[in-house]
């Protein structure tokens, strides 16, 4: 940058300070210049604003869902300064801002409470708060509760961790990341620029409008009629020379930092191969991503309520249905499925194939139903999460032009689908699955909305949609994954790959490779049955990873994309054969290599964005997994700072013994964050459990 350009930059900064009375920030600018945070080679996008505040951290966690909250929790207990940003104003993600406040857990893992320490504390705090484990008496889970309480209890837990560990929590609600700045060799994130928004008018509610109407504004630098903006630059707390003086943890729901940093990742369906032999496509399909959902809460009333038909209802009515199984065609069965509050325990009554606690006035149900409010686009015309190609085409990868990477029209349709589903439940009489004249209206209910409602929004929908799948990194090449590390179907599935479907549908060379891979994986550990690997007809346990840093258990569960666009098109069907891999999975591990992205050395990837295939991601997406991955990420950042190492150095010499890796895993275990399952549980499939 020449002298004239330098002068112009400084003049722009001074003009901004004078105009906005930010004289206090003047010192920050010259401090930043001296430290190299704002260099004389810096250029600013035309639309950018000068950051009004510099915030320093040891660990910056982007996204305060369960994974991000878990990372912050462990960082605080380790005594670190943790900056935690979140697009909404609630911590907790699935259990709060996304409205999915019903723990999805594997039965064995739950029976042993073999979860990370922070997750167990959260579960126990919920039980103590309500004086019972399942305040909603739901039947999908052993713990269903109000999303608003999920935020309150988790935030208190973070505050307590701050006090116990002598850490510092810097909480930034309603904040989005706009830009990341790399160092000279593009290996480290040097700083992050974010935008925090608040109501332009103190009398306005942030959640008067649904997300589709506000998200683009939230990512815009300029103040608007809706929002007042505060521009923040996050930087390392320590400026000492070291391997990395801070770490950024990617814990967003869709992998925003992954896209912004432009590191290798994948979206949607993987090509059919020996590692994912149930994939329905020979080519990669980035548009067929698992469906997303806007949950809402509804209350049983003593009398019939006036129900207003949405103007868009007719467009979505052909989608709504109970299920393919007419035994589930009962309103009370759907209502109690995710009932999140019941003031009294009703008597057991037979409803369809199940016995449920009879609902009564005052009961509140959260709705998250496949053929109800799951919105499942699957083409390049309507996909929610933009691919890298689409991001380049719409300019979001250009400096200062990031807008969140989501298609707002699809968000809007998801919102409309959900509000229409409420009307269908209380007033509809059609059924796309079972035909008409089966569904009966249930008008004695009301949609709960308002600031004090369970979802905390004026419109009644969750603050952010429940996202089942986002951008998944491709890990670094490894000794057993030369093209980049990933967890795959064959690593966790209990499928019998000897059956006729695989024998007849897979090309012979691929089929043989499936079995050679299974034989190799099975031979790495002695099975309880002592059978030779060539006699094993399926996996007897999940892959055992030498770098495991967490555990998870859940079935491979799909909410597949629809075949045609738009997703709500009458007669539309799920994408063919996406459910082939659907079914049980072994208790599994979370390998460290799945959390280490390519290119950038101080970025740690957590939550649903770790390196998995589309099929494996269907099991690696639930509440307990998110916390386990987040706990590992927060501990890893703290450990790396203390040891002055970079995370990849813990695994770059595998399969040889890595002393640093063993020390790190021992730290996780001693902190109450398990990295393995008990052997009997790992081999429970052979025992018929």
C-alpha positions as MATLAB code, in Angstrom:
seq = 'XXXXXXXXXXXXXXXXXXXXXXXXXXXXXXXXXXXXXXXXXXXXXXXXXXXXXXXXXXXXXXXXXXXXXXXXXXXXXXXXXXXXXXXXXXXXXXXXXXXXXXXXXXXXXXXXXXXXXXXXXXXXXXXXXXXXXXXXXXXXXXXXXXXXXXXXXXXXXXXXXXXXXXXXXXXXXXXXXXXXXXXXXXXXXXXXXXXXXXXXXXXXXXXXXXXXXXXXXXXXXXXXXXXXXXXXXXXXXXXXXXXXXXXXXXXXXXXXXXXXXXXXXXXXXXXXXXXXXXXXXXXXXXXXXXXXXXXXXXXXXXXXXXXXXXXXXXXXXXXXXXXXXXXXXXXXXXXXXXXXXXXXXXXXXXXXXXXXXXXXXXXXXXXXXXXXXXXXXXXXXXXXXXXXXXXXXXXXXXXXXXXXXXXXXXXXXXXXXXXXXXXXXXXXXXXXXXXXXXXXXXXXXXXXXXXXXXXXXXXXXXXXXXXXXXXXXXXXXXXXXXXXXXXXXXXXXXXXXXXXXXXXXXXXXXXXXXXXXXXXXXXXXXXXXXXXXXXXXXXXXXXXXXXXXXXXXXXXXXXXXXXXXXXXXXXXXXXXXXXXXXXXXXXXXXXXXXXXXXXXXXXXXXXXXXXXXXXXXXXXXXXXXXXXXXXXXXXXXXXXXXXXXXXXXXXXXXXXXXXXXXXXXXXXXXXXXXXXXXXXXXXXXXXXX';
ca = [
       0.000    0.000    0.000;
       1.402    3.409   -0.977;
       1.559    6.513    1.202;
      -1.608    8.001   -0.271;
      -3.547    4.789    0.315;
      -2.235    4.543    3.881;
      -3.289    8.129    4.535;
      -6.726    7.420    3.080;
      -7.168    4.356    5.318;
      -6.242    6.267    8.473;
      -8.408    9.224    7.460;
     -11.356    6.878    6.967;
     -10.779    5.469   10.432;
     -10.503    8.918   12.022;
     -13.598   10.160   10.184;
     -15.560    7.208   11.501;
     -14.326    7.839   15.048;
     -15.198   11.542   14.912;
     -18.602   10.925   13.387;
     -19.536    8.251   15.900;
     -17.800    9.759   18.951;
     -15.537    6.729   19.278;
     -12.430    8.555   20.510;
     -11.801    5.763   22.957;
     -11.197    3.469   20.011;
      -8.375    5.639   18.675;
      -5.891    4.001   20.989;
      -7.042    0.592   19.803;
      -6.217    1.503   16.204;
      -2.638    2.533   16.925;
      -2.200   -0.420   19.271;
      -3.446   -2.656   16.491;
      -1.041   -1.049   14.034;
       1.869   -1.618   16.387;
       0.891   -5.236   16.989;
       0.275   -5.950   13.336;
      -3.419   -6.693   13.814;
      -4.306   -3.896   11.382;
      -1.400   -3.703    8.966;
      -0.623   -0.942    6.473;
      -1.256   -3.504    3.755;
      -4.829   -3.909    4.886;
      -7.521   -3.127    2.345;
     -11.154   -2.829    3.278;
     -14.189   -3.831    1.245;
     -16.094   -0.798    0.051;
     -19.122   -1.788    2.146;
     -17.096   -2.512    5.302;
     -17.124   -0.550    8.524;
     -14.161   -0.132   10.807;
     -14.468   -2.483   13.806;
     -15.697   -0.543   16.801;
     -14.244   -2.894   19.355;
     -11.293   -5.265   19.615;
     -11.988   -8.370   21.681;
      -9.202  -10.739   22.676;
      -9.622  -14.463   23.385;
      -7.671  -17.626   23.925;
     -10.453  -19.516   22.174;
     -13.077  -18.143   19.801;
     -16.065  -20.486   19.498;
     -18.306  -19.645   16.554;
     -21.779  -21.058   17.171;
     -23.327  -21.656   20.607;
     -25.224  -24.856   19.862;
     -24.578  -27.902   22.029;
     -21.197  -28.465   20.431;
     -20.095  -24.850   20.772;
     -21.429  -24.640   24.330;
     -19.555  -27.824   25.247;
     -16.342  -26.397   23.769;
     -16.811  -23.190   25.763;
     -17.594  -25.198   28.905;
     -14.332  -27.147   28.758;
     -12.337  -24.053   27.821;
     -13.707  -22.189   30.831;
     -12.954  -25.074   33.179;
      -9.398  -24.996   31.836;
      -9.121  -21.327   32.838;
      -9.156  -19.877   29.322;
     -10.711  -16.709   27.980;
     -13.478  -17.942   25.705;
     -15.360  -15.763   23.233;
     -18.655  -17.402   22.244;
     -20.682  -16.045   19.324;
     -24.160  -17.068   18.228;
     -26.580  -15.873   15.542;
     -29.499  -16.158   17.985;
     -29.607  -14.915   21.565;
     -29.737  -18.395   23.153;
     -27.090  -20.998   23.896;
     -27.919  -24.656   23.307;
     -28.818  -24.978   19.638;
     -30.883  -28.149   19.352;
     -32.268  -27.929   22.885;
     -33.144  -24.226   22.722;
     -32.945  -21.935   19.688;
     -33.666  -24.823   17.293;
     -36.596  -26.007   19.378;
     -35.623  -29.692   19.338;
     -35.727  -30.043   23.127;
     -36.019  -33.826   23.309;
     -32.750  -35.675   23.824;
     -32.007  -38.209   21.066;
     -29.871  -40.872   22.737;
     -28.787  -44.476   22.289;
     -30.374  -46.782   24.856;
     -27.147  -48.417   25.987;
     -25.228  -45.165   26.293;
     -28.109  -43.653   28.237;
     -28.474  -46.650   30.553;
     -24.801  -46.335   31.527;
     -24.873  -42.509   31.424;
     -21.699  -42.914   29.413;
     -21.746  -39.282   28.300;
     -19.296  -36.395   28.752;
     -19.359  -34.766   32.179;
     -20.971  -31.551   31.018;
     -23.769  -33.356   29.211;
     -24.536  -35.463   32.286;
     -24.635  -32.300   34.393;
     -27.018  -30.681   31.914;
     -29.350  -33.704   31.952;
     -29.302  -33.746   35.750;
     -29.906  -29.988   35.989;
     -32.983  -30.358   33.787;
     -34.303  -33.178   35.982;
     -33.711  -31.146   39.157;
     -35.298  -28.029   37.666;
     -38.546  -29.878   36.925;
     -38.194  -32.376   39.769;
     -38.497  -35.160   37.176;
     -36.431  -36.402   34.250;
     -39.203  -36.181   31.652;
     -41.392  -33.132   32.341;
     -43.258  -33.639   29.084;
     -43.971  -37.365   29.511;
     -43.046  -37.727   25.827;
     -42.404  -41.136   24.284;
     -39.655  -40.267   21.791;
     -37.138  -39.661   24.578;
     -36.559  -39.944   28.299;
     -36.259  -36.177   28.588;
     -38.497  -33.643   26.817;
     -38.579  -30.071   28.162;
     -39.160  -26.421   27.217;
     -36.560  -24.876   24.853;
     -36.518  -21.622   26.821;
     -35.487  -23.556   29.924;
     -32.805  -25.361   27.923;
     -31.124  -22.003   27.269;
     -31.505  -20.774   30.842;
     -30.061  -23.905   32.432;
     -27.168  -24.249   30.002;
     -26.174  -20.597   30.318;
     -26.082  -20.940   34.103;
     -23.896  -24.021   33.631;
     -21.431  -22.000   31.552;
     -21.364  -19.274   34.184;
     -20.635  -21.825   36.873;
     -17.824  -23.352   34.792;
     -16.329  -19.869   34.458;
     -16.262  -19.529   38.230;
     -14.954  -23.048   38.943;
     -12.175  -22.939   36.335;
     -11.305  -19.258   36.823;
     -11.898  -18.745   33.114;
     -13.518  -15.785   31.383;
     -16.648  -16.067   29.246;
     -17.231  -13.320   26.685;
     -20.720  -13.981   25.345;
     -21.825  -12.402   22.047;
     -25.458  -13.205   21.271;
     -27.068  -12.078   17.994;
     -23.630  -12.107   16.368;
     -22.508  -13.455   12.996;
     -19.035  -13.865   11.535;
     -18.541  -11.756    8.437;
     -14.864  -12.160    7.538;
     -11.781  -14.082    8.581;
      -8.250  -12.779    8.175;
      -5.369  -15.211    7.651;
      -1.695  -14.669    8.359;
       0.921  -14.164    5.658;
       1.266  -17.856    4.757;
      -2.499  -18.494    5.032;
      -1.983  -21.198    7.643;
      -3.450  -19.451   10.681;
      -6.568  -17.420   11.334;
      -5.213  -14.102   12.594;
      -8.463  -12.287   13.307;
     -12.198  -12.582   12.770;
     -14.606   -9.755   12.004;
     -18.155  -10.149   13.256;
     -21.400   -8.170   13.296;
     -23.590   -8.016   16.383;
     -27.113   -6.736   15.896;
     -29.666   -5.290   18.280;
     -33.073   -3.670   17.710;
     -32.823   -0.243   16.074;
     -35.754    0.739   18.254;
     -35.557   -0.477   21.890;
     -39.275   -1.190   21.717;
     -38.890   -3.705   18.877;
     -38.531   -7.457   19.421;
     -35.645   -9.238   17.687;
     -37.933  -12.164   16.939;
     -41.000  -10.393   15.626;
     -40.085  -11.699   12.168;
     -38.880  -15.192   11.215;
     -35.261  -15.776   10.239;
     -35.818  -15.680    6.472;
     -36.782  -12.006    6.739;
     -33.877  -10.926    8.964;
     -30.858  -13.074    8.104;
     -29.510  -10.973    5.231;
     -29.831   -7.835    7.343;
     -27.902   -9.543   10.178;
     -24.941  -10.117    7.816;
     -24.907   -6.530    6.485;
     -22.468   -3.990    7.902;
     -24.796   -0.993    7.666;
     -27.374   -0.096   10.276;
     -30.948   -0.583    9.108;
     -34.500    0.321   10.121;
     -34.582   -3.077   11.832;
     -31.114   -3.443   13.398;
     -28.356   -1.380   14.922;
     -24.964   -2.981   14.202;
     -21.795   -3.270   16.265;
     -18.683   -4.345   14.344;
     -16.226   -6.460   16.350;
     -12.747   -7.735   15.601;
     -11.759  -10.872   17.519;
      -8.060  -11.518   17.982;
      -5.654  -13.603   20.033;
      -5.332  -12.667   23.688;
      -1.605  -13.329   23.596;
       0.622  -11.776   20.940;
       3.649  -13.905   21.839;
       5.332  -15.910   19.114;
       4.150  -19.506   19.294;
       2.759  -22.282   17.127;
      -0.648  -20.675   17.533;
      -1.583  -18.058   20.113;
      -5.309  -18.748   19.865;
      -7.753  -21.229   18.351;
     -10.989  -20.823   16.465;
     -13.586  -23.557   16.874;
     -16.095  -24.033   14.070;
     -19.384  -24.977   15.755;
     -21.966  -23.376   13.469;
     -24.915  -25.430   12.290;
     -24.067  -25.330    8.592;
     -20.266  -24.998    8.557;
     -19.993  -21.267    7.894;
     -16.308  -20.934    8.802;
     -15.534  -23.947    6.622;
     -17.071  -22.169    3.633;
     -15.538  -18.778    4.469;
     -12.068  -20.278    4.858;
     -12.641  -22.198    1.621;
     -11.165  -25.405    2.966;
     -12.073  -28.781    1.393;
     -15.537  -29.997    2.376;
     -18.460  -31.949    1.021;
     -22.216  -31.634    1.006;
     -24.986  -34.145    0.395;
     -24.668  -37.626   -1.069;
     -21.308  -39.312   -1.503;
     -20.541  -41.449   -4.552;
     -21.097  -45.183   -4.225;
     -17.871  -46.891   -3.147;
     -16.571  -49.665   -0.905;
     -16.664  -47.365    2.143;
     -20.253  -46.263    1.555;
     -21.804  -49.239   -0.259;
     -25.385  -48.098    0.408;
     -25.040  -44.759   -1.368;
     -27.816  -44.248   -3.950;
     -25.677  -42.443   -6.519;
     -22.564  -43.177   -8.545;
     -21.714  -39.483   -8.517;
     -21.582  -36.971   -5.716;
     -24.844  -35.041   -5.236;
     -24.312  -31.938   -3.066;
     -27.958  -30.871   -3.237;
     -29.537  -33.880   -1.510;
     -28.956  -32.915    2.114;
     -31.053  -34.098    5.056;
     -34.203  -32.064    5.623;
     -34.385  -29.196    8.100;
     -37.232  -28.394   10.480;
     -38.780  -25.378   12.171;
     -40.297  -26.792   15.392;
     -43.167  -25.002   17.116;
     -45.060  -25.493   20.382;
     -48.809  -26.000   20.739;
     -50.970  -26.257   23.858;
     -53.992  -28.467   24.590;
     -56.935  -26.272   25.613;
     -60.222  -27.002   27.374;
     -62.318  -25.600   24.535;
     -62.307  -25.231   20.758;
     -60.073  -22.417   19.554;
     -60.465  -20.179   16.511;
     -57.997  -21.342   13.865;
     -56.870  -19.052   11.058;
     -55.948  -20.683    7.777;
     -52.607  -19.352    6.444;
     -52.817  -17.799    2.992;
     -50.125  -20.228    1.784;
     -51.706  -23.363    3.282;
     -53.124  -24.828    0.062;
     -49.635  -24.888   -1.503;
     -48.273  -27.191    1.209;
     -51.366  -29.250    2.080;
     -50.444  -32.065   -0.387;
     -47.294  -32.744    1.678;
     -48.834  -33.264    5.111;
     -49.500  -36.740    6.482;
     -49.225  -38.877    9.584;
     -47.071  -41.751    8.365;
     -47.021  -44.682    5.959;
     -48.161  -46.842    8.868;
     -51.847  -46.141    9.550;
     -51.393  -47.340   13.129;
     -49.701  -43.981   13.761;
     -52.634  -42.024   12.332;
     -53.726  -40.674   15.722;
     -53.516  -37.039   16.761;
     -52.779  -37.870   20.409;
     -49.947  -40.147   19.340;
     -48.324  -37.289   17.427;
     -49.105  -34.805   20.207;
     -47.477  -36.906   22.927;
     -44.535  -37.946   20.709;
     -42.626  -34.782   21.622;
     -44.753  -33.417   24.437;
     -42.410  -31.072   26.310;
     -44.584  -30.114   29.273;
     -47.366  -31.828   31.176;
     -48.531  -30.264   34.469;
     -49.907  -33.623   35.579;
     -49.212  -37.223   34.603;
     -52.213  -38.586   32.724;
     -53.407  -42.174   32.943;
     -52.001  -44.673   30.450;
     -54.311  -45.143   27.478;
     -53.965  -47.264   24.345;
     -53.420  -45.018   21.329;
     -52.734  -46.888   18.130;
     -49.955  -49.415   18.793;
     -48.711  -47.660   21.954;
     -49.759  -46.812   25.475;
     -49.240  -43.132   26.217;
     -50.053  -40.816   29.086;
     -53.376  -39.291   28.159;
     -53.014  -35.595   27.221;
     -54.950  -33.010   29.175;
     -55.466  -29.218   29.037;
     -52.224  -27.389   29.759;
     -50.046  -29.971   28.018;
     -47.553  -28.499   25.536;
     -46.243  -30.400   22.530;
     -43.249  -29.524   20.342;
     -43.759  -30.587   16.737;
     -40.953  -32.138   14.689;
     -42.602  -34.599   12.277;
     -41.227  -36.068    9.041;
     -44.331  -35.627    6.886;
     -45.259  -32.447    8.732;
     -42.685  -29.683    9.173;
     -39.572  -31.380    7.756;
     -38.677  -29.335    4.681;
     -36.611  -31.482    2.335;
     -35.389  -29.761   -0.850;
     -32.976  -31.718   -3.000;
     -32.101  -29.900   -6.220;
     -29.833  -27.040   -7.248;
     -32.938  -24.866   -7.632;
     -34.045  -25.100   -4.009;
     -31.243  -26.483   -1.792;
     -30.850  -24.637    1.511;
     -27.072  -24.765    2.036;
     -25.209  -23.277   -0.896;
     -22.395  -25.329   -2.410;
     -18.979  -23.845   -3.060;
     -19.902  -23.405   -6.726;
     -23.096  -21.572   -5.816;
     -21.268  -19.390   -3.289;
     -18.765  -18.343   -5.940;
     -21.560  -17.625   -8.413;
     -23.454  -15.390   -5.998;
     -20.284  -13.669   -4.797;
     -20.381  -14.702   -1.149;
     -16.757  -15.865   -1.182;
     -15.572  -12.399   -2.159;
     -14.137  -10.285    0.639;
     -16.819   -8.743    2.808;
     -19.754  -10.307    0.938;
     -20.533  -13.323    3.127;
     -24.271  -13.553    3.903;
     -24.481  -16.837    5.815;
     -24.432  -19.186    2.832;
     -28.144  -20.073    2.952;
     -30.938  -19.696    0.411;
     -33.450  -17.376    2.066;
     -36.302  -18.460   -0.221;
     -35.915  -22.007    1.077;
     -35.812  -20.812    4.689;
     -39.080  -19.000    4.037;
     -40.684  -22.098    2.570;
     -39.593  -24.112    5.592;
     -41.245  -21.529    7.839;
     -44.453  -21.592    5.813;
     -44.499  -25.393    5.753;
     -44.263  -25.463    9.547;
     -47.005  -22.914   10.171;
     -49.158  -24.756    7.650;
     -48.517  -28.017    9.484;
     -49.934  -26.534   12.670;
     -53.117  -25.653   10.789;
     -53.226  -29.144    9.267;
     -52.987  -30.722   12.714;
     -55.831  -28.698   14.187;
     -58.089  -28.261   11.146;
     -56.948  -30.507    8.288;
     -58.704  -33.646    7.028;
     -56.348  -34.802    4.250;
     -53.379  -37.161    4.441;
     -50.702  -37.479    1.771;
     -49.590  -40.835    3.134;
     -52.868  -42.604    3.863;
     -55.473  -40.808    1.771;
     -58.319  -38.503    2.754;
     -61.053  -38.927    5.359;
     -58.663  -40.526    7.853;
     -57.306  -37.371    9.473;
     -59.723  -35.701   11.932;
     -59.477  -32.039   13.046;
     -58.398  -31.257   16.624;
     -59.288  -27.583   17.070;
     -58.945  -27.497   20.880;
     -55.328  -26.322   20.634;
     -53.453  -23.070   20.211;
     -50.093  -22.134   18.703;
     -47.842  -20.688   21.403;
     -46.115  -17.466   20.413;
     -44.676  -14.400   22.072;
     -41.498  -13.465   23.906;
     -42.360  -15.654   26.910;
     -43.458  -18.667   24.829;
     -41.367  -21.874   24.737;
     -39.719  -20.820   21.441;
     -39.279  -17.191   22.544;
     -40.531  -15.726   19.238;
     -43.495  -13.571   18.276;
     -44.255  -15.858   15.315;
     -44.144  -19.119   17.294;
     -41.472  -20.913   15.263;
     -38.011  -21.744   16.594;
     -35.439  -18.956   16.348;
     -33.339  -21.055   13.983;
     -34.224  -24.242   12.121;
     -33.116  -27.617   13.393;
     -30.303  -28.523   10.973;
     -29.509  -32.213   10.520;
     -26.614  -31.884    8.105;
     -24.245  -29.112    7.051;
     -20.889  -28.789    5.349;
     -18.646  -31.691    6.347;
     -14.890  -31.219    6.132;
     -12.587  -33.599    4.318;
      -9.832  -34.327    6.811;
      -6.142  -34.382    6.058;
      -4.639  -37.366    4.258;
      -3.843  -40.106    6.741;
      -2.087  -43.460    6.735;
      -5.381  -45.264    6.072;
      -7.168  -42.451    4.228;
      -4.783  -41.171    1.530;
      -7.463  -38.989   -0.096;
      -8.452  -37.287    3.140;
      -9.804  -38.653    6.399;
     -13.512  -39.384    6.870;
     -15.792  -41.580    8.966;
     -17.827  -43.760    6.611;
     -20.842  -46.055    6.593;
     -18.767  -49.190    6.880;
     -17.136  -47.866   10.051;
     -20.363  -47.942   12.080;
     -23.186  -49.834   10.339;
     -24.548  -53.207   11.486;
     -25.786  -54.004    7.950;
     -25.376  -57.533    6.626;
     -23.352  -56.870    3.490;
     -23.684  -60.512    2.493;
     -27.353  -60.107    1.637;
     -28.653  -60.221   -1.925;
     -29.046  -56.477   -2.316;
     -25.314  -55.858   -2.034;
     -24.376  -59.071   -3.851;
     -26.428  -58.082   -6.879;
     -26.258  -54.290   -6.893;
     -22.533  -53.684   -6.318;
     -19.998  -54.242   -9.090;
     -18.046  -57.389   -8.315;
     -14.680  -55.650   -7.741;
     -16.347  -53.160   -5.369;
     -18.158  -55.936   -3.525;
     -14.895  -57.806   -3.012;
     -13.264  -54.629   -1.766;
     -16.077  -54.141    0.755;
     -15.237  -57.482    2.254;
     -11.492  -57.050    2.199;
     -11.981  -53.744    4.047;
     -14.313  -55.315    6.619;
     -11.867  -58.190    7.140;
      -9.047  -55.708    7.723;
     -11.077  -53.613   10.175;
     -12.319  -56.673   12.069;
      -8.833  -58.133   12.360;
      -7.587  -55.089   14.256;
      -9.207  -56.283   17.456;
     -10.052  -59.695   18.897;
     -13.815  -60.194   18.831;
     -15.661  -61.730   21.772;
     -16.619  -64.718   19.625;
     -13.005  -65.341   18.560;
     -14.192  -65.969   15.008;
     -11.692  -65.526   12.173;
     -12.455  -62.315   10.270;
     -13.156  -64.185    7.019;
     -16.143  -65.868    8.691;
     -17.671  -62.609    9.910;
     -20.701  -61.650    7.815;
     -20.961  -58.091    9.090;
     -19.188  -55.639   11.367;
     -19.155  -56.857   14.943;
     -18.161  -53.437   16.301;
     -17.505  -49.932   15.078;
     -14.039  -49.012   13.855;
     -11.599  -48.582   16.737;
      -9.607  -45.379   16.282;
      -6.211  -44.830   17.929;
      -7.047  -41.116   18.070;
     -10.562  -41.380   19.501;
     -11.476  -38.275   21.513;
     -15.177  -38.917   22.151;
     -18.058  -41.369   21.865;
     -21.530  -41.470   20.343;
     -24.377  -43.889   19.858;
     -27.376  -43.476   17.575;
     -28.922  -45.249   14.637;
     -28.280  -44.237   11.025;
     -31.431  -42.148   10.673;
     -32.475  -40.309    7.506;
     -34.873  -37.507    6.671;
     -34.169  -37.749    2.925;
     -34.427  -35.003    0.355;
     -37.327  -35.038   -2.077;
     -36.828  -36.056   -5.692;
     -38.424  -33.050   -7.402;
     -38.478  -29.286   -7.023;
     -40.201  -27.666   -5.251;
     -40.156  -30.062   -2.314;
     -43.860  -29.469   -1.604;
     -44.880  -30.394   -5.175;
     -48.021  -32.596   -5.133;
     -47.136  -36.271   -5.455;
     -43.445  -35.643   -4.772;
     -41.534  -38.570   -3.272;
     -38.317  -39.009   -1.321;
     -35.157  -39.438   -3.365;
     -35.003  -43.154   -4.272;
     -32.811  -45.485   -2.231;
     -31.466  -42.822    0.140;
     -32.773  -44.966    3.006;
     -30.849  -48.125    2.061;
     -28.362  -47.549    4.895;
     -31.123  -46.665    7.380;
     -30.873  -48.847   10.483;
     -28.879  -49.622   13.582;
     -25.285  -48.603   14.184;
     -22.657  -49.753   16.640;
     -21.579  -47.571   19.570;
     -18.938  -45.463   17.873;
     -15.969  -43.203   18.470;
     -15.091  -39.681   17.361;
     -11.546  -39.634   15.923;
      -9.433  -36.512   16.273;
      -8.541  -36.655   12.566;
     -12.211  -35.956   11.755;
     -11.915  -32.572   13.519;
      -8.733  -31.298   11.858;
      -9.355  -29.460    8.569;
      -6.956  -29.108    5.711;
      -4.995  -25.889    5.121;
      -5.605  -23.995    8.386;
      -3.741  -25.079   11.510;
      -5.534  -23.183   14.300;
      -9.068  -24.061   13.208;
     -10.784  -26.949   15.031;
     -13.993  -28.317   13.553;
     -16.721  -29.621   15.817;
     -20.355  -30.724   15.799;
     -22.057  -31.912   12.630;
     -19.282  -30.403   10.516;
     -16.621  -33.037   11.290;
     -15.344  -35.342    8.541;
     -18.075  -37.905    7.894;
     -19.824  -39.274    4.849;
     -23.501  -38.432    4.312;
     -24.472  -41.866    5.648;
     -22.279  -41.710    8.755;
     -23.467  -38.152    9.412;
     -26.989  -39.531    9.845;
     -25.768  -41.136   13.092;
     -23.229  -38.450   14.071;
     -25.724  -35.612   14.542;
     -27.604  -35.998   17.826;
     -27.403  -34.194   21.153;
     -24.897  -36.429   22.969;
     -22.588  -36.569   19.953;
     -22.572  -32.790   19.605;
     -21.574  -32.361   23.224;
     -18.873  -35.028   23.029;
     -17.319  -33.477   19.909;
     -17.530  -30.012   21.465;
     -15.927  -31.152   24.709;
     -13.063  -32.638   22.703;
     -12.663  -29.409   20.713;
     -12.583  -27.171   23.785;
     -10.129  -29.444   25.565;
      -7.974  -29.703   22.441;
      -7.720  -25.921   22.107;
      -6.712  -25.548   25.765;
      -4.255  -28.446   25.592;
      -2.642  -27.095   22.408;
      -2.191  -23.652   23.933;
      -0.584  -25.071   27.049;
       1.739  -27.378   25.089;
       2.440  -24.859   22.304;
       1.542  -27.365   19.610;
      -0.874  -27.533   16.691;
      -3.625  -30.184   16.725;
      -2.427  -31.979   13.597;
       0.894  -32.676   15.327;
      -0.917  -35.108   17.646;
      -1.827  -37.419   14.750;
       0.650  -36.741   11.957;
       2.762  -39.804   12.743;
      -0.014  -42.403   13.112;
      -0.139  -45.399   13.192;
       3.028  -45.036   15.260;
       2.604  -44.221   18.935;
       2.080  -40.513   19.521;
       2.984  -39.548   23.087;
       1.211  -36.213   22.865;
      -1.955  -37.918   21.634;
      -1.924  -40.359   24.526;
      -1.448  -37.528   27.011;
      -4.347  -35.628   25.440;
      -6.668  -38.637   25.535;
      -5.761  -39.267   29.166;
      -6.632  -35.655   29.936;
     -10.059  -36.113   28.350;
     -10.692  -39.303   30.322;
      -9.505  -37.827   33.618;
     -11.856  -34.879   33.027;
     -14.828  -37.209   32.671;
     -15.045  -37.066   28.883;
     -14.914  -40.702   27.696;
     -13.077  -41.618   24.512;
     -14.034  -45.313   24.483;
     -16.993  -47.485   25.377;
     -16.809  -50.431   27.775;
     -15.766  -53.514   25.795;
     -19.042  -55.314   26.487;
     -20.924  -52.387   24.976;
     -18.692  -52.222   21.916;
     -19.493  -55.852   21.175;
     -23.124  -55.728   22.244;
     -24.303  -56.663   18.755;
     -22.866  -60.161   19.181;
     -24.727  -60.436   22.463;
     -28.016  -59.475   20.831;
     -28.355  -56.184   22.711;
];
